[in-house]
């Protein structure tokens, strides 16, 4: 039952937001009593933290699997973007923003784990891109990996990018295009141009 609660709660948090979803609504969706939820998760904060970290682990494993394929580094970035977009359901409820605003402690823990994951993943991507002459050899790996993280998380800020003006999928595509063009060699740009028509559909 604990796993079912976690799965359903995670799904509802993504669809409707961490603040919006109540324990009563989760119980109703599962056809159980709220008491059963509290027997497994003592309060909503505990459930949110568990759901958040469970989702993070799932995303992490998916990214690891994509990286293990050792595709062309530029293709790899598009594949990771597509995987995250599919599994986060376009984030129409802006759960990341709600987590930051209403559950700052959980948000901070998630952010640090994301930084660690992305720092490793992006650095490896950069190194392979340089070795294949797709990325410029003089780029600062540590800086680029962290500025990429700042960009990926920064475009989720609704005060800077209001949802009524910026569609999530378009924002992600624009940022990835921006990132790749900033570090590409001429060979890399040619590869990017070939990939863009298919990946912007």
C-alpha positions in Angstrom: 0.0 0.0 0.0 2.9 2.4 0.8 4.2 2.1 -2.8 0.7 2.7 -4.2 0.2 5.8 -2.1 3.6 7.1 -3.2 2.9 6.5 -6.8 -0.5 8.1 -6.8 0.6 11.1 -4.8 3.6 11.7 -7.1 1.3 11.6 -10.1 -1.1 14.0 -8.5 1.6 16.4 -7.4 2.9 16.6 -10.9 -0.5 17.1 -12.4 -1.9 19.6 -9.9 1.0 20.9 -7.8 2.3 20.1 -4.3 0.3 22.8 -2.6 -2.9 22.2 -4.4 -3.3 18.5 -3.7 -4.8 17.5 -0.3 -4.4 14.2 1.6 -8.2 13.8 1.3 -7.9 14.0 -2.5 -5.1 11.4 -2.6 -7.2 9.1 -0.3 -10.3 9.5 -2.6 -8.3 8.7 -5.7 -7.0 5.5 -4.1 -10.3 4.6 -2.5 -8.8 4.4 0.9 -9.2 6.3 4.2 -6.9 9.3 5.0 -6.0 7.3 8.1 -4.4 4.7 5.9 -2.2 7.3 4.3 -1.1 8.7 7.7 -0.3 5.2 8.9 2.4 5.1 6.1 3.3 8.8 5.9 2.9 10.8 9.2 2.1 14.1 7.4 1.9 15.7 4.0 5.5 17.0 4.2 6.9 13.5 4.7 4.8 12.3 1.7 5.9 15.2 -0.5 9.6 14.5 0.4 9.2 10.8 -0.4 7.4 11.5 -3.7 9.9 14.1 -4.7 12.9 11.9 -4.1 11.3 8.9 -5.7 10.7 10.9 -8.8 14.2 12.2 -8.7 15.6 8.6 -8.5 13.4 7.6 -11.5 14.6 10.5 -13.6 18.3 9.9 -12.5 18.1 6.3 -13.5 16.6 7.2 -16.9 19.3 9.8 -17.5 22.0 7.2 -16.5 20.6 4.7 -19.0 20.6 7.4 -21.8 24.2 8.3 -21.0 25.3 4.7 -20.9 24.3 4.4 -24.6 27.1 6.9 -25.4 25.3 8.5 -28.3 26.5 11.5 -30.1 26.8 14.1 -27.3 24.4 16.6 -28.9 21.9 13.8 -29.6 22.3 12.7 -26.0 21.2 16.2 -24.8 18.1 16.1 -26.9 17.3 12.6 -25.7 17.6 13.6 -22.1 15.3 16.7 -22.7 12.7 14.5 -24.4 12.8 11.9 -21.5 12.4 14.5 -18.8 9.6 16.3 -20.7 7.7 13.0 -21.1 8.1 12.0 -17.5 7.4 15.4 -15.9 4.2 15.8 -18.0 5.2 19.2 -19.2 5.0 20.5 -15.6 1.8 22.4 -16.3 1.2 22.7 -12.6 4.7 24.1 -12.0 5.5 21.7 -9.2 9.2 22.8 -9.1 8.1 26.4 -8.4 5.5 25.3 -5.8 8.1 23.2 -4.1 10.5 26.1 -3.9 7.8 28.5 -2.6 6.0 26.3 -0.1 8.4 23.5 0.9 11.9 25.2 0.8 13.7 22.6 2.9 12.6 19.8 0.5 13.4 22.0 -2.4 16.9 22.7 -1.2 17.6 19.0 -0.7 16.3 18.2 -4.2 18.3 21.1 -5.7 21.6 19.8 -4.2 21.0 16.3 -5.5 20.1 17.7 -9.0 23.3 19.7 -9.0 25.4 16.7 -8.2 23.7 14.6 -10.9 23.8 17.2 -13.6 27.4 18.3 -12.8 28.6 14.7 -13.4 26.3 14.1 -16.4 27.0 17.4 -18.2 30.7 17.3 -17.5 31.0 13.8 -19.2 28.9 15.1 -22.1 31.2 18.1 -22.5 34.3 15.9 -22.4 33.0 13.6 -25.1 31.8 16.5 -27.2 35.3 18.0 -27.1 37.0 14.7 -28.0 34.7 14.4 -31.0 35.4 18.1 -32.0 31.7 18.9 -31.5 32.4 21.3 -28.6 35.2 23.9 -28.4 38.2 22.6 -26.6 38.8 25.8 -24.6 35.5 25.8 -22.7 35.7 25.7 -18.9 34.0 22.4 -18.0 33.2 23.3 -14.4 31.7 26.7 -15.3 29.7 25.3 -18.3 28.3 22.4 -16.3 27.1 24.7 -13.5 25.8 27.5 -15.7 23.8 24.8 -17.6 22.3 23.8 -14.2 21.5 27.4 -13.4 19.8 27.7 -16.8 17.8 24.5 -16.7 16.4 25.4 -13.2 16.2 29.1 -13.8 13.7 28.8 -16.7 11.3 27.2 -14.2 11.1 30.5 -12.2 7.6 31.7 -12.9 8.4 35.2 -11.8 10.9 35.5 -14.7 9.1 33.2 -17.1 5.3 33.4 -16.4 3.4 30.4 -17.6 0.9 32.6 -19.5 3.8 33.9 -21.6 6.2 31.0 -21.9 5.3 27.4 -22.7 7.5 24.9 -20.9 8.4 22.8 -23.9 9.3 25.8 -25.9 11.4 27.2 -23.1 13.3 23.9 -22.7 14.0 23.8 -26.5 15.2 27.4 -26.6 17.5 26.9 -23.7 19.0 23.7 -25.1 19.6 25.4 -28.4 21.2 28.4 -26.7 23.4 26.1 -24.6 24.7 24.0 -27.5 25.3 27.0 -29.8 27.4 28.6 -27.1 29.8 25.7 -26.9 29.8 24.2 -30.4 32.5 24.0 -33.0 31.4 24.5 -36.6 31.1 20.7 -36.9 28.8 20.7 -33.8 26.7 23.5 -35.3 26.2 21.4 -38.4 25.1 18.4 -36.3 22.7 20.7 -34.3 21.1 22.0 -37.5 20.4 18.5 -38.7 18.8 17.5 -35.4 16.7 20.7 -34.8 13.9 20.0 -37.4 13.0 16.6 -35.8 13.4 17.7 -32.2 11.4 20.9 -32.5 8.2 19.1 -33.6 
